[in-house]
Structure formats: C-alpha cells, structure tokens
Amino acid sequence: MRKSIQVWLPILLVCLATVSASAQSFRVQCPVSTITHPVAANNNSEPAYVGPTYTGTTGYPAAPANVNGAIKCQQISGGDGYATMADGTQTYMFSFGPLSGLADISNGLPGTQFPYLFNGLYPSTSSPLAPGDPATTNQISSTSWTFPLQTSAFTFNGAVGLAPDVANLVSIYDIAESATGAGTTVYVQGNAPLGLHAGDTVNISGAGTGYNGSWTITQVGTDALPLTYPADITNYGFPATFNFTFTAATTGLSDVNESATATASAPQMIDGHVDPRQIMDVGVMNGNIPAPLMAIDEDDEFFLTLTNVGMIMRPDLFEQHTVHFHGYPNASSFYDGVPDASVAINIGASFTYYYLAPDAGTYFWHCHITPPEHLQMGMVGQLYVRPRQNRVTGNLFTALQAQQQDLRTACRRPSDGVTPALTTVPDILCSNPLPAVNTSAAGGSKYAYNDGDGSTAYDVEYPLQIHGFDPNFHFVGMTFNPEGFVDMKDKYFLLNGRSYPDTVTPGPLATQTVDGSMHFSQPLNSIIKIPAGKKALLRISDLDVTEYQTLASLGIPMKVIGYNAKLLRDQDGNNMYYNTNSITLAGGESLDVILDATGYTAGQVFYLYTPNLDHLSNDAENFGGLMTEVHITN
C-alpha cells in the first residue's frame, strides 16, 4: 500500500480515537478463564469435587489434574453515604457500596457472581435512568420507565457501567489470495495488531468483492511462528502479530495491495471498559452498612474491583481506600490492602484485587486506610468461604483424605492414611485435620467446614455482623472539624447495620440523602428463620472499634463450631465444639454458631440479644441496640 497522506491520515485518526477511548480511569476485570481454570465454559458453576487440583511440588502445571472451583467476580464503590437508625438518627458514613450483583444484594444475598452474569451488559442502556440508583430503586420495563421505581422487576446482577470497548481498527497494507498456495486462504498484512487469535472474528471492508465481510481468523502470526507466505504473496516484513489469515468463500481473488481504504476491525469486546457516568450515577452517596456481602467457594479465583468514586459530602478529602480481607490467607501481600505492602486506590481510579480461596470459614473485610477512622465511619463488610465438602457426594472422610494431597491446603499427621506423608509429626499450623473417628457420613448437604464427619452440616445460614459507632465522631467527620480519636466511644450498637427493632424489619432500609434521593444503605435484616427440625448456621463477626460485644441466645443453645475461620478441632482430630448460651467477641473476631431447631415447633419466637444493658440501646434508655429474633417456621 502506498505510503501517502491518503493512507496515513486515517491511521492517525484511528490512533487518536484509541487514546481518547482509553483516557478514563475506571476499569473492571472479570476474566472468563485463567491458567488455574483454563476452560471458560466450566467456570460458570461449581463442579463436583473429584480430587485435588494440584498434587505435585513443582508449581502450577499448564493443565491441572482436576479443576475445582470456578471464577467469581464483584465490583464495589468506595465513597460515602447515610444510614438511619431505629430512633430516627441519621448518620453520615465513609462507606463501600455495590457496583455489581445489585439484584442479589437488594435481596440480602452476596453480590459475588460468575463471569457470565458479571460480564452481562445492562439491558436498557439507552434509558436516561439506566442503570438506576441503586439496586433497590430499579425497575426494568419493556415499554416504559416509571417513578417511583420498584424492586420487584429488577434482576440485573452484572457490573454497573460495563460496556463493549470501541472496535479495534487497523489499515490493511496488503490483502491477497495465493494463486499457487493454499487454495482459498487469504493473507492479510495490517499496520498494527488486532489482538485476536485463531477462531476470533474479523471484519474486512474497503477491500473489494470477495474480501469484504465477516470472517473467522484461521491463524495469527503469534499462533504458530513463523507465519509463512507463498511465493506470489508479498511479505512486507511487518511483525508477526500484524498478520493473519482467513478462508475466503471463492477462489481466484485479485491481489489488493494498492487500496487506500481497506481496513480490518475486531468486533466490540468486553475488556473492562466502563461508562463513568453510570458508575457515578450508582456509586455516589450509595454506601452500604455493612458493606456489600461477599461469598466464594474453596478453590475459586475471586476478582474484586474497587472503584473509588470520592466523597461528595467531604470534597476537601482526597481519601484513598483499600480492601483488606481480615485474617485471610491471601495469594499475595500485594492484594492484602495494607498500603505499605500493597497499593491504595485514589479517587477516580479502580483496582482489581485477586484472591485464591483455599480455606473455608467466616471472614470479614474492611478498608485499611487509617483503620480506626474508616472502620468507625462504616467501611466494614462480611465475607465467607464455603468448603469443598459441599461438592462431595460420596464418603466425607475419604474426600477429606484426598484433599490432603493438595499441597496448598495439606494438613497431615502420621495416622491420616495418606501416602507419602510429608511429615512424621503433627502439623501445628493445620487448619482442618481429619476427624478422629470415621463416621462414614455421606455428602450431599451444606457444611460450614471440611469436617469429614458431617458434624458442621446446616440447612440455612445467616451472616451477622456486629458493629457500633459514635454519633459525635460521625458528625464531626461530616463538618470539617478535627476528629477526637481519644474520646471516641460507641453509643449505637448494630447487627448488620441495624439496631432493634430495625433488625427484624424485612427488606432494605432507605435513607434520604442530601440530593433528595432515597438510597437503600442498609440492605440486610437480621431475622433468623429456622424451619422446625432444621439447623441454622450463624456466621457472626465483630468489627466494633471500641467495645467487646456479647450475644446471648434465649431458648435455643448455640453450638460453637468455628473460631476466626478455623474449625474447632485439635490436632488429633477431636472435635472441640461446645454448647453455650452466650458468646463474646472483640473487634476483629468471628465465630461460627449452629442453632438446632430439632424439637421446636413452628410459630415459636426466641431472641438473640446482648445482656450488656448499655449496649441494648441507641444512646438512650430502653430502645434499640443489639437484639434480633429467631423464628421457627414450617
């Protein structure tokens, strides 16, 4: 192709358009496949557990022996918001809000999604209201949008703002079909790489009849180096990635190496590009307390994107935010959220954290920028990891033995029956020993941990996050005054961001913010409903900044089975569970508790509450505080 102004001007314009399209800084990532989960089609559901993923000691092979788990993704905003307490007090928060999984979060479920849901495009992006504000104020209608918007029709769980990137466009220097070569194979030489591979689609235009149209690429220079050309095809010597082939529909096409208009383009793709307007529409003043709920399964790869939308009520603050998974065995300290070991996210930017889920249990997460301030102001959330044992249908003891062959979570002692043994002494860091007694229990239920004996089975689960706040500290934080850390003392005590009686109010609670909009900042109630004869797992975490907290159960004893995301079992395999009527936690601790409704009848109501009377109030006597109800249902 002749190097003339006619050729280079469109190239320059394309390059400028590419720079402009990538100038925004909000991005989101959710890969459909990885080295650990190489087949995209298998990553949208949890597979049955059939054996350890990796059994060798030489690192990660290209093809795992067994592929366990899936890929999960979630997007959250960092910013501010408001919440309303049971006595009517409205408090200002630094907070995290949902930017994906909105429909599930509005129903009290985790916002964590498989790639096929997360990467779904919003169905009504042409509407000026799309994607809405926030999850619980949306309504999708095929004919019209109405106000006030309702929750019943809202089903979108994808990432807010996700949009196809602009089509990748390159100029063609030469396109020809070989007369002496491989039949209808067409050779294309562009001025830049398209970033595609064999099997992807390319669009050709301006090259003439027989070449124009949509084609499936058969080879790219990088797919099988080198890409060779028949003798009658001119090779200009451009890098291999610039060149590709496809199969034409006919033969005998002419060599088009003189055209100034021929272009090749890749279709629009989901690559993390987002519409910043939609991000801001949903993210601003949309903080949740607690922060969006997350739930993953062992062996999952979890991609969590934090987008910092800024603080509208405090424009003087250039607050960075991070995500710290408290007590969680991170894949890398780079993703730990502690700024001196990882990174912090500035206003107007996004960052995607990566986690590999190896150990089941109840965790929690929070911002690690000036933690006493940001935790006090509400930047705390809940997280739990489901065990592999949920995907076992055969003998649980045998399946747990097989898990010991996975070196990421190996937990061996001399009597575990695994050969070869890595050690001849108990592993004091072991988090999940085999049970001392093989009960021959079969899988097929839901479990809190990989117990091997079925002892942590449950029917329904409820995350309960304890938190408190000092209203004076929050007020000062909103009014540009110095915050008194020394005098900070919690006076409001919350379960899932609510105090009694709001804890037993179903559905999300709304607060009107300074823009006049209703934001559902408290999506999770705390009503515990247990079918008669069934078991409930309570995942209790405490992120209170200044106080210890106690919860007592009236009527149904609590069986404590896990502490700080570790199964209560000694190194000889003996279960150390215990029954109690009350538990006490400090800030930064978690407990897994089972309530067994065997012997109870539908209609009975019990209470879960704090016996500390000064915590059974909202900065006043006899109102609010840490209390909720336990309902026995049919």
C-alpha positions, 0 to 999 in steps of 0.5 A: 500500500502506498505510503501517502497522506491518503493512507496515513491520515486515517491511521492517525485518526484511528490512533487518536480515537484509541487514546481518547477511548482509553483516557478514563480511569475506571476499569473492571476485570472479570476474566472468563478463564485463567491458567488455574481454570483454563476452560471458560465454559466450566467456570460458570458453576461449581463442579463436583469435587473429584480430587485435588487440583494440584498434587505435585511440588513443582508449581502450577502445571499448564493443565491441572489434574482436576479443576475445582472451583470456578471464577467469581467476580464483584465490583464495589464503590468506595465513597460515602453515604447515610444510614438511619437508625431505629430512633430516627438518627441519621448518620453520615458514613465513609462507606463501600457500596455495590457496583455489581450483583445489585439484584442479589444484594437488594435481596440480602444475598452476596453480590459475588457472581460468575463471569457470565452474569458479571460480564452481562451488559445492562439491558436498557442502556439507552434509558436516561435512568439506566442503570438506576440508583441503586439496586433497590430503586430499579425497575426494568420495563419493556415499554416504559420507565416509571417513578417511583421505581420498584424492586420487584422487576429488577434482576440485573446482577452484572457490573454497573457501567460495563460496556463493549470497548470501541472496535479495534481498527487497523489499515490493511497494507496488503490483502491477497489470495495465493494463486499457487498456495493454499487454495482459498486462504487469504493473507492479510498484512495490517499496520498494527495488531488486532489482538485476536487469535485463531477462531476470533472474528474479523471484519474486512471492508474497503477491500473489494468483492470477495474480501469484504465481510465477516470472517473467522481468523484461521491463524495469527502470526503469534499462533504458530511462528513463523507465519509463512507466505507463498511465493506470489504473496508479498511479505512486507516484513511487518511483525508477526502479530500484524498478520493473519489469515482467513478462508475466503468463500471463492477462489481466484481473488485479485491481489489488493495491495494498492487500496487506500481504504481497506481496513480490518476491525475486531468486533466490540469486546468486553475488556473492562471498559466502563461508562463513568457516568453510570458508575457515578450515577450508582456509586455516589452517596450509595454506601452500604452498612455493612458493606456489600456481602461477599461469598466464594467457594474453596478453590475459586479465583475471586476478582474484586474491583474497587472503584473509588468514586470520592466523597461528595459530602467531604470534597476537601478529602482526597481519601484513598481506600483499600480492601483488606480481607481480615485474617485471610490467607491471601495469594499475595501481600500485594492484594492484602490492602495494607498500603505499605505492602500493597497499593491504595486506590485514589479517587477516580481510579479502580483496582482489581484485587485477586484472591485464591480461596483455599480455606473455608470459614467466616471472614470479614473485610474492611478498608485499611486506610487509617483503620480506626477512622474508616472502620468507625465511619462504616467501611466494614463488610462480611465475607465467607468461604464455603468448603469443598465438602459441599461438592462431595457426594460420596464418603466425607472422610475419604474426600477429606483424605484426598484433599490432603494431597493438595499441597496448598491446603495439606494438613497431615499427621502420621495416622491420616492414611495418606501416602507419602506423608510429608511429615512424621509429626503433627502439623501445628499450623493445620487448619482442618485435620481429619476427624478422629473417628470415621463416621462414614457420613455421606455428602450431599448437604451444606457444611460450614467446614471440611469436617469429614464427619458431617458434624458442621452440616446446616440447612440455612445460614445467616451472616451477622455482623456486629458493629457500633459507632459514635454519633459525635465522631460521625458528625464531626467527620461530616463538618470539617472539624478535627476528629477526637480519636481519644474520646471516641466511644460507641453509643449505637450498637448494630447487627448488620447495620441495624439496631432493634427493632430495625433488625427484624424489619424485612427488606432494605432500609432507605435513607434520604440523602442530601440530593433528595434521593432515597438510597437503600444503605442498609440492605440486610435484616437480621431475622433468623428463620429456622424451619422446625427440625432444621439447623441454622448456621450463624456466621457472626463477626465483630468489627466494633472499634471500641467495645467487646460485644456479647450475644446471648441466645434465649431458648435455643443453645448455640453450638460453637463450631468455628473460631476466626475461620478455623474449625474447632478441632485439635490436632488429633482430630477431636472435635472441640465444639461446645454448647453455650448460651452466650458468646463474646467477641472483640473487634476483629473476631468471628465465630461460627454458631449452629442453632438446632431447631430439632424439637421446636415447633413452628410459630415459636419466637426466641431472641438473640440479644446482648445482656450488656444493658448499655449496649441494648440501646441507641444512646438512650434508655430502653430502645434499640441496640443489639437484639434480633429474633429467631423464628421457627417456621414450617 
